[in-house]
């Protein structure tokens, strides 16, 4: 995404809530709207547990 291309990241949405997390060099919150702190902590844990899968999918999608 973007030009120049942004580093690998993931977007998460639930109803009107949205968040964006960087996955490199480590999982970190880029931006969020509507999620509670506890929900964001849970999302970070889930993303960390699936980081390699997300990274592989990112690079496959963008042919990198």
C-alpha positions, 0 to 999 in steps of 0.5 A, a space after each residue: 500500500 502507498 507510494 512509496 510502499 509502506 512497511 508490512 502492516 495489517 488493518 483490523 476492523 470490527 463494526 465501526 472500530 478500525 486499527 492499523 498495526 505495523 508488523 516489522 520490526 515488531 508488532 506495534 499499533 500505528 493508529 486506531 479508532 474505537 477499540 478499547 485498550 483491552 481489545 488492542 492488547 488482545 489484537 497485539 497478542 493475536 497478531 504476534 502469534 500469527 506474525 510470520 503468516 501475516 508477513 508471508 501473506 504480505 510479501 506474497 501479495 505485494 510480490 516482494 
